[in-house]
Amino acid sequence: MQAVTEGNRRKEIRVLLHRIQTHPERDWSAARRRLATLTRLVAVAARGR
């Protein structure tokens, strides 16, 4: 198993945001919850530096 890095999380955030912006007609509830989680994880990592 590989460790998840902050860069991986930031990339996932970018990908999810792009998908939401490209297809706003879809239900993105789960993706929005994932975005909130990823954003919190990145913020915590940034504070820890």
N, CA and C of each residue as an Amber inpcrd file, in Angstrom:
protein
   147
   0.8500000  -1.1790000   0.0000000   0.0000000   0.0000000   0.0000000
   0.8910000   1.2360000   0.0000000   0.5040000   2.2240000  -0.7780000
   1.2740000   3.4600000  -0.8570000   0.6570000   4.5300000   0.0330000
   1.4990000   5.3880000   0.5710000   1.0300000   6.4850000   1.4080000
   0.3560000   7.5490000   0.5350000  -0.6920000   8.1440000   1.0680000
  -1.3770000   9.2330000   0.3780000  -0.7020000  10.5340000   0.7830000
  -0.2860000  11.3030000  -0.1980000   0.4090000  12.5490000   0.0950000
  -0.5480000  13.7380000  -0.0280000  -0.1000000  14.8550000   0.4500000
  -0.8840000  16.0810000   0.3170000  -1.0870000  16.4200000  -1.1570000
  -0.0900000  16.1300000  -1.9660000  -0.2060000  16.3660000  -3.4050000
  -1.3010000  15.5210000  -4.0330000  -1.4250000  14.2630000  -3.5810000
  -2.4960000  13.3960000  -4.0680000  -3.8600000  13.9770000  -3.7230000
  -3.9760000  14.4850000  -2.5150000  -5.2530000  15.0670000  -2.0770000
  -5.5840000  16.3170000  -2.8850000  -4.5900000  17.1690000  -3.1100000
  -4.8170000  18.3890000  -3.8930000  -5.2340000  18.0460000  -5.3310000
  -4.6220000  17.0210000  -5.8990000  -4.9750000  16.6040000  -7.2510000
  -6.4090000  16.0910000  -7.2880000  -6.8010000  15.3040000  -6.2850000
  -8.1670000  14.7940000  -6.2380000  -9.1670000  15.9420000  -6.1130000
  -8.8280000  16.9600000  -5.3400000  -9.6900000  18.1410000  -5.2130000
  -9.8750000  18.7940000  -6.5840000  -8.7730000  18.9890000  -7.3130000
  -8.8570000  19.6090000  -8.6450000  -9.7240000  18.7870000  -9.5910000
  -9.5430000  17.4700000  -9.5710000 -10.3060000  16.5920000 -10.4580000
 -11.7940000  16.6610000 -10.1270000 -12.1300000  16.5850000  -8.8470000
 -13.5370000  16.6360000  -8.4450000 -14.1720000  17.9720000  -8.8150000
 -13.4610000  19.0610000  -8.5750000 -14.0000000  20.3800000  -8.9250000
 -14.2320000  20.4960000 -10.4260000 -13.3100000  19.9720000 -11.2110000
 -13.4640000  20.0060000 -12.6610000 -14.7030000  19.2150000 -13.0910000
 -14.8860000  18.0400000 -12.5190000 -16.0470000  17.2220000 -12.8800000
 -17.3540000  17.9140000 -12.5150000 -17.3890000  18.5290000 -11.3400000
 -18.6060000  19.2260000 -10.8980000 -18.9020000  20.4030000 -11.8250000
 -17.8720000  21.1540000 -12.1910000 -18.0640000  22.3070000 -13.0680000
 -18.4610000  21.8890000 -14.4780000 -17.9500000  20.7590000 -14.9310000
 -18.2330000  20.2770000 -16.2820000 -19.6570000  19.7350000 -16.3980000
 -20.1430000  19.1010000 -15.3400000 -21.4650000  18.4660000 -15.3690000
 -22.3030000  18.8860000 -14.1570000 -22.7240000  20.1420000 -14.0960000
 -23.4810000  20.6140000 -12.9330000 -24.8700000  19.9830000 -12.8110000
 -25.3470000  19.3510000 -13.8790000 -26.6910000  18.7580000 -13.8520000
 -26.7430000  17.4690000 -13.0320000 -25.6100000  16.8930000 -12.7220000
 -25.5720000  15.6390000 -11.9660000 -25.6720000  15.8870000 -10.4670000
 -26.0050000  14.8250000  -9.7380000 -26.0370000  14.8980000  -8.2750000
 -24.6260000  14.6440000  -7.7540000 -24.0240000  15.6490000  -7.2100000
 -22.6440000  15.5660000  -6.7440000 -22.5500000  15.5650000  -5.2140000
 -23.5800000  15.1160000  -4.5350000 -23.6000000  15.1430000  -3.0690000
 -22.4060000  14.4100000  -2.4610000 -22.1420000  13.2080000  -2.9340000
 -21.0250000  12.4230000  -2.3880000 -19.6910000  13.0940000  -2.6940000
 -19.5610000  13.6430000  -3.8950000 -18.3160000  14.3190000  -4.2730000
 -18.1030000  15.5620000  -3.4150000 -19.1760000  16.2740000  -3.1120000
 -19.0530000  17.4690000  -2.2640000 -18.6370000  17.1090000  -0.8430000
 -19.1420000  15.9840000  -0.3350000 -18.7090000  15.5200000   0.9950000
 -17.2260000  15.1530000   0.9630000 -16.8070000  14.4900000  -0.1050000
 -15.4000000  14.1200000  -0.2570000 -14.5270000  15.3680000  -0.3550000
 -15.0000000  16.3740000  -1.0910000 -14.2620000  17.6350000  -1.1910000
 -14.0830000  18.2840000   0.1730000 -15.1310000  18.2810000   0.9760000
 -15.0480000  18.8710000   2.3120000 -14.0130000  18.1340000   3.1520000
 -14.0080000  16.8190000   3.0630000 -13.0400000  16.0160000   3.8200000
 -11.6180000  16.2900000   3.3460000 -11.4240000  16.2830000   2.0390000
 -10.0860000  16.5300000   1.4920000  -9.5870000  17.9230000   1.8490000
 -10.4720000  18.9090000   1.7910000 -10.0960000  20.2840000   2.1220000
  -9.6430000  20.3810000   3.5770000 -10.3760000  19.7150000   4.4650000
  -9.9770000  19.7040000   5.8860000  -8.6150000  19.0380000   6.0650000
  -8.3880000  17.9070000   5.3960000  -7.1150000  17.1980000   5.5240000
  -5.9480000  18.0480000   5.0220000  -6.1370000  18.7320000   3.9180000
  -5.0850000  19.5930000   3.3780000  -4.8350000  20.7690000   4.3230000
  -5.8990000  21.3350000   4.8910000  -5.7350000  22.4660000   5.8070000
  -4.9780000  22.0480000   7.0610000  -5.2850000  20.8840000   7.5910000
  -4.5950000  20.3820000   8.7860000  -3.1150000  20.1530000   8.4710000
  -2.8360000  19.5850000   7.3110000  -1.4420000  19.3440000   6.9140000
  -0.6960000  20.6620000   6.7540000  -1.3610000  21.6760000   6.2120000
  -0.7090000  22.9740000   6.0170000  -0.4030000  23.6430000   7.3550000
  -1.2880000  23.4620000   8.3190000  -1.0560000  24.0500000   9.6490000
   0.0890000  23.3530000  10.3650000   0.3050000  22.0840000  10.0620000
   1.3300000  21.2980000  10.7390000   2.7440000  21.5770000  10.2590000
   2.8890000  22.3550000   9.2200000   4.2320000  22.6390000   8.6890000
   4.9890000  23.6040000   9.5360000
